[in-house]
Amino acid sequence: MLAQLDAVQSDALAQLAAAADAAALEQWRIAFLGPKGELKSMMGGLKDIAPAEKPAVGARLNQVKVALEEAFKQRQESLGASASTKHVVGPQIDVTEPGLVASWTLGKRHILSRVREDLVEVFARMGFVVAEGPELEDDEHNFVKLNIPPHHPAREESDNFYVDDPRTTVRPRMLRSQTSTVQIRVMETQRPPIKVIAPGRVYRPDTVDATHSFMFHQIEGLCVDQGVTMADLKTTLLSFARAFFGPGAEIRLRPSYFPFTEPSAELDMKIAFRPDQPARWVELGGCGMVNPAVLEACGIDPEVYTGYAFGFGIERIAMGRYGIPDIRMLYQNDLRFLQQL
């Protein structure tokens, strides 16, 4: 066995010296050091060696293994890069050359995000600060404290996304149907003077068409202080329209009814959705003087303070500003449309 080991070592070193490239080195490694190579096979033969000879044979076997592994490493180093690249197929890449210039397009924020930021900036110049609230609300903030009675049509299950069953739950949770809930939370925690705007998402199970969606964005405004009047509300809305749409913007207030404002009005604006069509009156949202019952429900004395509130659909404003005829275009992620804005 010892003589056989000497022969294997001598033969292996001779073949290793003849290996001229990486492929030949790998074949040599498999033949002598691999799991099915010569040394592995001889290790399996130790069981047939006489017990008295096993220590000497085992020691010699380890010596041969270490010697061949060391010789293999030295041969790899001596061959160097030429052994690893000699058989590479195809053209070589010069990594020092400058890269190819690609026609990348710079991205930008979505049109709704930009319109929301612009709205916040316009109202910030009038002294409004941003307030936020949860999208998962309860009916106390969405209806009760907004003076919406229990059997009002706005509470119908078919008109809201309830999380809890309103017929069996005391304060059922729901996805808010209006950002007026933020106004209630502000009045619960702050004392007048109050001047806030509340932009955010709202949810209603509307049928999707050119002007409606089951999820859309609103921005609500609230001002509560001593001596606030309807004239302050109209001045604020006119200032907003001319700051956002230009000095020629036309608005009108139509008498309306909301449980949370008294008196109430609808805000309309003349908008041309297409250059080839004349401008027409489009409803942007509701407004009015805060109902004294709402102030009282939030712990504010209606004999001392008055306030006004308004709410717009951000999608409607974006459509009016950029002449977008269909609300669905804002959510289809069509790059041909988005890159135009």
N, C-alpha and C positions, 0 to 999 in steps of 0.2 A: 504493500500500500504506500509506503514511504517513497519507493522508487517511482511508482505511478504518479505521485504528486509532483515529484521533481520533473518528470517528463511533461506533465500538463503545464507546469509553470514555464518551462523552456519553450514549449510550442506556442503558448499564449503570448509570451513576450515577442516571439518572432513574428507572429501574425499582427500583433499590435504595431510593431515597427513598420509593417508593410501597409497599414491602413493610411490612405492618402486623403480622405475627405470625411465629412460628417456622417454620410451614409455608411461607409465602411466601419467607422468607429462604433456606430449603433449596432451593426451586425455583430461586431466582435463582443460588445458588451452583453448582448443577448446570448451568444454562444458560450461565454465563460462565466459571466456574473449574473445572468438572468435566472428567474425562478426555475427554468428547465435546463440550465446550462451545466457545464462540466462540474463545477465545484458543488453545485446543489446535488448533483447525482452522486458524487463521491461522499458527501455528508450522509446520504441515505445508506451507504454501504458500511458505515461505522458499526452497525448492529452485527455484522458478520465478522468483525475483528475480535481476536482473542482478548479477554479482559485485561491481561497483563500489558498488551500493546496499545490499548485504546488511549491512554494519556499521551503517549508520544505522537500517535497518528493525529489525534485531535489538535494538539498544539501545532503540528506541522501544517495541518489543514488551515488553521487560522492565519498562520504566517503567509501561506500562499495567497489566501484571500486578500489580506491587507496589502501584500506586494502588488497584486494585480490591480486592485482599486487605485493605489497610488500611481502606478504606471499609466493607468487609463486617464487620470486627471492631468498628468504631465503631458500626455500625448494630445489631449484636448487643448491645452494651453499652447502647445508648440504649433498646432495647426492654426489656431487663432481664428480670425474672422473669415479667412478664405475657406475654411471647412464648412462654415455655416451658410455661406452665400454662394458657393460654387454652383449649386444645383437649383437656385431660385429661378423660377420661370417668369418671363415677362420683363418689361422695362423697369429700371430702378427709378425711385422717386427722390429727387433732390429736395430735401426738407428745408434747405436754405433759400429756395426760390420764393418770391412773394406769392401769396395766394391769389386765386381768381376772384375778380370783383363780381359780386352777385347783386342783382337788382332787388334789394330788400325794401319793403315798404314800412315806414314808421307808423306804429299803431297809435291809437288815441282813445280817450274815454268814450263810452257809449253816449249817444245823444241825450238819453234821459238823465244820466248822471251829470252831464254838462248843464242841462237846463235847470236841474235841481240846484246846482251850485250857483248858477246865475240868479235864480230866484232868491236864494238865501242872501246873496250879496246885495240885491236891490233892497230887500226889506231890512237888512242890517244897516244900510245907510239911513233908514227911517227910524232906527233905534230899536228894532226887534232883535231878540236873541233866540237861538235855536233851543227847542225843548224836544225831548224824545220820550217814548213810552213803549210798553210791550205790545207785540202784535197779537199774542194770545191774551185776550182780555176776559172780563166777566161782564154779565149783563148790567151790573150796577153802574159801571163806568160807561158802558156802551149805550145804555138806554135809561136806566132809572134816574141817575143824576143829571141827565140831559132832558128831563121832563117829558120823556116819551112814555105814555101810559101803558099798562099791562096788555091791553088788547089792540094796541096800535098796529096797523098793517106792516110797519117796518120791522116788527118783531117776529113775523112769520118764519117758520122753519124753512120754507121754500125760498126765503130771501136772505138767509144767513148761513154761514158755516159754523154750526154748533158742534162743540166737542162733547158736551154733556147734554143729556136729554132735558130740554127746558120744561117738560111737563112733569118731571119727577125730581129735578134738582133745584135747590133753593137759589143758589147763585150759579147758574150754568156758565161754563166757560165757552168761549167762541173766538174765532178769528175776527179781529175788529173790522167792522164795516165802515168805519170813518175815523179819521185822525182827531176828531173832536174829543175822543177819550183822553188824549194827551192834555187838552185844555182843562178837563176835569181834574186830572192828577196834579196839574200845576196849581190850580186854585185851591186844592186840598192842602197843599204844602207851603204855599207862598201867600203872603199878604200883599194887597195892592200898595203901590202901583205895579201892574203886571203888563208886560208887552213882549209877547213871544210868538214865534212861528213854529209849526210842527210838521216837517215834511216826513213822509213815510209811506209804506205799502199798506193797502187795505184790500179786503176780500169780499166779494159778493157773487153769488151764483148766477151771474147774468149770462145770457146767450152771447157768444162771441160773434161780433159783426164789425163793420167798418168803424164804429164809434164806441163799442163796449167790449169789456174783457172781464173775466172772473177775478183777475188780480190786476190792480192798477195803483197809481201813486197819487197822493193828495198832498197839498200843503195848506195847513190851517193857520189862521192868524187870530190872536186874541189880545185885546187891550182893555184893561180895567183900571179905572182911576176915578177921581172925583170930577164931575162936570163933563164926562165924555158924551158926545152927542152923535146923531146920525150924520151931521155935517162932517165930523171927523172921519167917519167911516168912508163917506163918498170921496173926501179929499185924499185919503190913503189909497183907495182903489184907483182913482184917476192918476195919482202920482205914480203908482206901480205900472199902470198900462203905458204911460208915456215914457217911463224910464226903460221899460222892457221891450216895447214894440215900436217906440219912436214917438216924436212929438205930435204926429198926426193921428194917433190911436183914438178910436171912438168907443165909448162904453155907454151902457144904459142900465138903469136899475128898474126891474119890473116887480111890482108888489107880489108877494108870495106868502107862504106859511110854512114855518118850521116850529116844532114844539120848543126848541131851545133858544129861539130868538123872537123878539117882539118889539117893534115891527120887523118883518122879514122881507127880503127881496132876492131876486135872481139877478146875477151879474151877467150881462151879455156884452159881447165885443164884436165889432165888424171885422171879419177875417176873410181873406181871399186864399182858398186852398190851392188854386192853380192860377198862373199868370193870365191865362186866357179866359178866366171866369171873373165876374164881378164879385166884390166882397159881399158877404151876407152875415146877418146876425147869428152868432153862435153862443150858446150858453156855456159859461166857464165854471160857474158854481153858485153857491148860495151865500148869503150874508145877512146881517141884521144886528140889532141891539140885543145883547145877552138878556134872556128872560130873567126877571127877578127871582123866579123860582129856582133857576139854576144857580144863581149867586148864593141864595139862601141855603141850598142843598150842600154847597161847598164851604159854608161857614163865613160867607162875606155878606155884610149888611147892605141890602139893596136900597135902604133909605139914605145911605152915605155914598155908595159907589155905583157907577154905571159902567157899561162896557160894550164894545162891539166885537163881533167875530165874523170871519169869512173863511171860505174853503174853496180851493180850486183843484181841478184835475190836472196833474202835471203833464199827462199825455196830451190832453186837449191843448194846453199852452204850447207844447213842443210842435204839435201838428199845425197850430196857427202860425207860429213863428217861422217854420221852415216849409210851409205849404205841403204837408204830408196828408194825403187824402184818406188813408186807411190806418187805423191804430195797429192792425196786425203786422204791418211792415216793421214796427218797432221791435217785434219779438221773433221775427223769422230768421235773424242772423244771416241775411243775404248780404254778402260783401259788396255786391254791386250797388246796393242801396246804402249801406253803412259808409262806404268810401266817398259818397257824394256829400255827406254832411260834415 
